[in-house]
Amino acid sequence: MASQESQNSSLRGICEGDINSEQTIYSPGYDNGLYFNNLNCVWTINLGDIEGFDLIPHVFDLESQTTCGYDSLVISDYAGYEEYFCGSNSEKFRESDSKIKAKPVRRNGEKKTFNSGMPTVSIRRGYATLVFETDSSVNRKGFAIEIQIKETTNPDSINCPNTAWAPNAENTGCLPYGVIVE
């Protein structure tokens, strides 16, 4: 059996990457039923100049801990907003008509942590980073997260003066934005 170090080094190709199209991201080891220990995977999503995209978790099963301090998936957008996810999804997150939200808890001040799985996450604009970190014990199934580009909802949207701002729902003004959890 290969050592954990040689397993991790052989995962570099699937444990990181630049993504520029719709696809599904799988945690390393997903096909074998369990993700690996001691991972630090980084995926950079750059879909260009688009309105936004969704990260849809078809499977999400990470070790659960109150502050996601053991194993976690961190999603951040280009403006620097971060969300931490761990735990396991239940049917409530997989029902596309349901708008039930995960319950956030605070970690390190302003960072939000969702320790009961991952709902669909909407990202404004075309850029985000996913960081998957695991500790040295307890392995679970992992994740299969689909990247789905949103259809343009308002092609006549107003132009906001700052890239950290976006038009409001009425298209009458600008508001700051970041990662939106539905």
C-alpha positions in Angstrom: 0.0 0.0 0.0 1.3 3.5 -0.9 2.2 5.8 1.9 -0.1 8.8 2.6 2.6 11.2 1.3 2.9 9.4 -2.1 -0.9 9.3 -2.4 -1.1 13.0 -1.8 1.7 13.8 -4.3 -0.1 11.7 -7.0 -3.2 13.8 -6.4 -1.8 17.1 -7.5 -3.5 17.0 -10.8 -7.0 16.6 -9.3 -6.4 18.5 -6.1 -5.9 21.9 -7.7 -6.6 23.7 -10.9 -7.8 26.6 -12.9 -11.4 26.2 -14.0 -12.9 28.2 -16.9 -16.1 26.4 -17.8 -19.1 24.7 -16.3 -18.2 21.3 -14.8 -18.3 19.3 -11.6 -15.5 19.5 -9.0 -14.9 16.2 -7.1 -12.9 15.9 -3.9 -9.8 13.8 -4.2 -10.7 10.2 -3.4 -14.4 10.7 -4.2 -14.4 7.7 -6.7 -12.9 5.5 -3.9 -15.6 6.5 -1.4 -13.4 8.6 1.0 -11.3 11.7 0.7 -7.7 11.6 1.8 -6.0 13.0 4.9 -3.8 16.1 5.0 -5.1 17.7 1.9 -4.8 21.4 0.9 -6.5 21.7 -2.5 -7.1 25.0 -4.3 -9.4 25.4 -7.3 -9.5 28.8 -9.0 -12.7 29.4 -11.0 -12.5 32.2 -13.6 -15.5 32.2 -15.9 -14.8 35.6 -17.4 -17.2 38.6 -17.5 -20.5 37.0 -16.5 -23.3 38.0 -14.1 -22.6 35.1 -11.8 -22.7 31.3 -11.3 -24.0 28.8 -8.8 -22.0 26.1 -6.9 -24.5 23.2 -6.6 -23.5 20.4 -4.1 -24.9 17.2 -5.5 -23.0 15.4 -2.7 -21.5 17.1 0.3 -20.2 14.9 3.2 -17.2 16.3 5.3 -16.2 15.7 8.9 -18.4 17.9 11.1 -17.1 20.1 13.8 -18.6 23.2 15.3 -16.2 25.7 13.7 -15.2 23.4 10.7 -11.8 23.2 12.2 -11.0 19.7 11.1 -12.0 19.3 7.5 -13.6 22.2 5.5 -14.3 23.7 2.1 -13.7 27.4 2.0 -15.4 29.4 -0.8 -14.3 33.0 -1.4 -15.1 35.4 -4.2 -13.0 38.1 -5.8 -14.0 40.7 -3.2 -12.6 38.5 -0.4 -15.8 37.3 1.2 -15.3 33.8 2.7 -17.7 31.0 3.7 -16.6 27.8 5.5 -18.5 24.6 5.0 -18.3 21.2 6.7 -20.7 18.5 7.9 -23.1 16.6 5.7 -26.1 17.6 3.6 -29.5 16.4 4.3 -32.5 16.2 1.9 -33.4 19.8 2.7 -30.4 21.1 0.8 -30.9 18.9 -2.2 -34.5 19.9 -2.9 -34.2 22.6 -5.6 -37.5 24.3 -4.6 -36.4 24.6 -1.0 -34.9 27.9 0.2 -33.9 26.6 3.6 -30.6 28.1 4.7 -27.8 26.4 6.6 -27.3 27.9 10.1 -24.1 30.0 10.2 -21.8 30.2 13.2 -19.0 32.7 13.6 -15.3 31.6 13.2 -12.4 34.0 13.5 -14.5 37.1 13.9 -16.3 37.8 10.6 -15.9 34.5 8.8 -19.1 32.6 8.4 -19.1 28.8 9.0 -21.9 26.4 8.0 -21.3 23.2 10.0 -24.4 21.3 8.8 -23.5 20.9 5.1 -23.5 23.1 2.1 -26.5 24.6 0.3 -26.3 26.0 -3.2 -24.0 29.0 -3.1 -24.5 31.8 -5.6 -21.4 33.8 -6.7 -21.7 37.2 -8.3 -19.5 37.8 -11.3 -17.3 35.0 -12.7 -14.5 34.4 -10.1 -14.2 32.3 -7.0 -11.7 30.2 -5.1 -12.4 26.9 -3.4 -10.0 25.6 -0.8 -10.4 22.0 0.6 -8.4 21.3 3.7 -8.4 18.0 5.7 -6.7 16.9 8.9 -5.0 13.7 9.7 -8.0 11.7 10.8 -11.7 10.9 9.9 -12.4 10.6 6.2 -15.9 10.9 4.7 -17.3 10.7 1.1 -16.3 14.2 0.1 -18.1 16.3 -2.4 -19.4 16.6 -6.0 -20.1 20.3 -6.7 -21.4 21.4 -10.0 -20.5 24.9 -11.5 -23.5 26.3 -13.3 -23.4 29.7 -15.0 -26.5 31.9 -14.3 -28.5 33.2 -17.2 -28.4 37.0 -17.5 -31.4 38.3 -15.7 -31.2 42.0 -16.6 -29.1 42.9 -19.6 -29.9 46.6 -19.1 -28.4 46.6 -15.6 -26.9 49.9 -14.3 -23.2 50.3 -14.1 -21.8 50.6 -10.5 -18.7 52.6 -10.0 -16.8 50.0 -7.9 -16.3 46.3 -8.6 -17.3 45.5 -5.0 -20.8 46.8 -5.7 -23.7 45.5 -7.8 -27.1 46.8 -8.9 -29.9 46.2 -6.4 -32.9 44.0 -7.2 -34.9 47.0 -8.6 -31.9 48.1 -10.7 -32.2 51.6 -9.2 -29.0 51.7 -7.2 -25.8 49.9 -6.1 -25.2 47.7 -3.1 -22.1 45.9 -1.8 -22.0 42.2 -2.4 -20.2 39.0 -1.8 -21.0 35.3 -1.5 -24.8 34.8 -1.3 -26.2 31.6 0.2 -29.6 30.5 -0.9 
